[in-house]
Amino acid sequence: MSEMCCSPLLSSPLSDEDASELATVLKALADPVRIKLVSIIAANGEGCACDFPGATGKSQPTISHHLSQLVKAGILQREQRGKWAWFRVDADRLASVRKVLS
């Protein structure tokens, strides 16, 4: 996904396209498990999918679903390393969301 190019909410109204893109990102973040996953990954720089069930108390299929939603929204980047997927926060994506909301 491309970086958001819309201006901050308080400076001008968002276009329909920008509002839709922002809503997609916010929907992906609107879940406590997903927020926790993003915070774990951000705090550690990256994280292996194999570690998240123990860290969240959720099953591997549930974690996989949440991670895929975060990747689809552009919040996380995924890298396959052998058997396991590793994830990193897309700092530019989160910065663009933060900029729009400020």
C-alpha positions as a Markdown table, in Angstrom:
| # | Residue | x | y | z |
|---|---|---|---|---|
| 1 | Met | 0.0 | 0.0 | 0.0 |
| 2 | Ser | 1.1 | 3.5 | -0.7 |
| 3 | Glu | 1.9 | 6.0 | 2.0 |
| 4 | Met | -1.1 | 8.2 | 3.0 |
| 5 | Cys | -0.8 | 11.6 | 1.3 |
| 6 | Cys | -3.8 | 13.2 | 3.0 |
| 7 | Ser | -3.6 | 16.3 | 5.2 |
| 8 | Pro | -4.3 | 16.3 | 8.9 |
| 9 | Leu | -7.9 | 15.9 | 9.9 |
| 10 | Leu | -8.0 | 19.3 | 11.6 |
| 11 | Ser | -6.6 | 21.3 | 8.6 |
| 12 | Ser | -9.0 | 20.1 | 5.8 |
| 13 | Pro | -11.7 | 17.5 | 5.1 |
| 14 | Leu | -10.4 | 14.2 | 3.8 |
| 15 | Ser | -11.2 | 13.0 | 0.3 |
| 16 | Asp | -13.4 | 10.0 | 0.0 |
| 17 | Glu | -10.4 | 7.9 | -1.1 |
| 18 | Asp | -8.2 | 9.1 | 1.9 |
| 19 | Ala | -11.1 | 8.6 | 4.3 |
| 20 | Ser | -11.5 | 5.0 | 3.0 |
| 21 | Glu | -7.8 | 4.3 | 3.3 |
| 22 | Leu | -7.6 | 5.7 | 6.8 |
| 23 | Ala | -10.7 | 3.7 | 7.9 |
| 24 | Thr | -9.0 | 0.5 | 6.6 |
| 25 | Val | -6.0 | 1.1 | 8.8 |
| 26 | Leu | -8.0 | 2.1 | 11.8 |
| 27 | Lys | -10.3 | -1.0 | 11.4 |
| 28 | Ala | -7.2 | -3.2 | 11.4 |
| 29 | Leu | -6.0 | -1.6 | 14.6 |
| 30 | Ala | -9.4 | -1.7 | 16.3 |
| 31 | Asp | -8.8 | -5.0 | 18.1 |
| 32 | Pro | -7.0 | -5.5 | 21.4 |
| 33 | Val | -5.1 | -8.6 | 20.1 |
| 34 | Arg | -3.9 | -6.6 | 17.1 |
| 35 | Ile | -2.8 | -3.7 | 19.1 |
| 36 | Lys | -0.9 | -6.0 | 21.4 |
| 37 | Leu | 0.8 | -7.7 | 18.5 |
| 38 | Val | 1.8 | -4.3 | 17.0 |
| 39 | Ser | 3.2 | -3.2 | 20.4 |
| 40 | Ile | 5.2 | -6.5 | 20.9 |
| 41 | Ile | 6.7 | -6.2 | 17.4 |
| 42 | Ala | 7.4 | -2.5 | 17.7 |
| 43 | Ala | 9.1 | -2.9 | 21.1 |
| 44 | Asn | 11.3 | -5.7 | 19.8 |
| 45 | Gly | 12.0 | -4.4 | 16.3 |
| 46 | Glu | 10.6 | -7.6 | 14.8 |
| 47 | Gly | 8.8 | -10.7 | 15.9 |
| 48 | Cys | 8.4 | -14.3 | 14.8 |
| 49 | Ala | 4.8 | -15.7 | 14.4 |
| 50 | Cys | 5.9 | -18.7 | 16.5 |
| 51 | Asp | 6.3 | -16.5 | 19.6 |
| 52 | Phe | 2.9 | -14.8 | 19.5 |
| 53 | Pro | 0.5 | -17.5 | 20.8 |
| 54 | Gly | 2.5 | -17.7 | 24.0 |
| 55 | Ala | 2.7 | -13.9 | 24.3 |
| 56 | Thr | -1.1 | -13.3 | 23.7 |
| 57 | Gly | -2.7 | -16.5 | 24.9 |
| 58 | Lys | -4.3 | -17.0 | 21.5 |
| 59 | Ser | -4.1 | -20.0 | 19.1 |
| 60 | Gln | -1.8 | -20.0 | 16.1 |
| 61 | Pro | -4.7 | -19.8 | 13.6 |
| 62 | Thr | -6.1 | -16.8 | 15.5 |
| 63 | Ile | -2.7 | -15.1 | 15.5 |
| 64 | Ser | -2.3 | -15.8 | 11.8 |
| 65 | His | -5.6 | -14.2 | 11.0 |
| 66 | His | -4.7 | -11.0 | 13.0 |
| 67 | Leu | -1.3 | -10.8 | 11.5 |
| 68 | Ser | -2.7 | -11.2 | 7.9 |
| 69 | Gln | -5.1 | -8.3 | 8.6 |
| 70 | Leu | -2.3 | -6.1 | 9.8 |
| 71 | Val | -0.2 | -6.9 | 6.8 |
| 72 | Lys | -3.1 | -6.3 | 4.5 |
| 73 | Ala | -3.6 | -2.9 | 6.0 |
| 74 | Gly | 0.1 | -2.1 | 5.6 |
| 75 | Ile | 0.8 | -1.8 | 9.3 |
| 76 | Leu | 3.2 | -4.8 | 9.3 |
| 77 | Gln | 5.7 | -6.1 | 6.9 |
| 78 | Arg | 6.1 | -9.9 | 6.6 |
| 79 | Glu | 9.3 | -11.8 | 5.8 |
| 80 | Gln | 9.4 | -15.6 | 5.4 |
| 81 | Arg | 12.5 | -17.1 | 7.0 |
| 82 | Gly | 12.4 | -20.9 | 6.6 |
| 83 | Lys | 9.3 | -22.3 | 8.2 |
| 84 | Trp | 8.3 | -19.1 | 10.1 |
| 85 | Ala | 7.1 | -15.7 | 9.2 |
| 86 | Trp | 8.7 | -12.7 | 10.8 |
| 87 | Phe | 7.1 | -9.3 | 11.1 |
| 88 | Arg | 8.2 | -5.7 | 11.4 |
| 89 | Val | 6.1 | -2.6 | 11.9 |
| 90 | Asp | 6.0 | -0.4 | 8.9 |
| 91 | Ala | 7.1 | 2.8 | 10.7 |
| 92 | Asp | 6.3 | 5.0 | 7.7 |
| 93 | Arg | 2.8 | 3.8 | 7.5 |
| 94 | Leu | 2.2 | 4.4 | 11.2 |
| 95 | Ala | 3.8 | 7.8 | 11.0 |
| 96 | Ser | 1.5 | 8.7 | 8.2 |
| 97 | Val | -1.6 | 7.7 | 10.2 |
| 98 | Arg | -0.3 | 9.6 | 13.2 |
| 99 | Lys | 0.2 | 12.7 | 11.0 |
| 100 | Val | -3.3 | 12.5 | 9.7 |
| 101 | Leu | -4.7 | 12.2 | 13.2 |
| 102 | Ser | -2.7 | 15.1 | 14.6 |
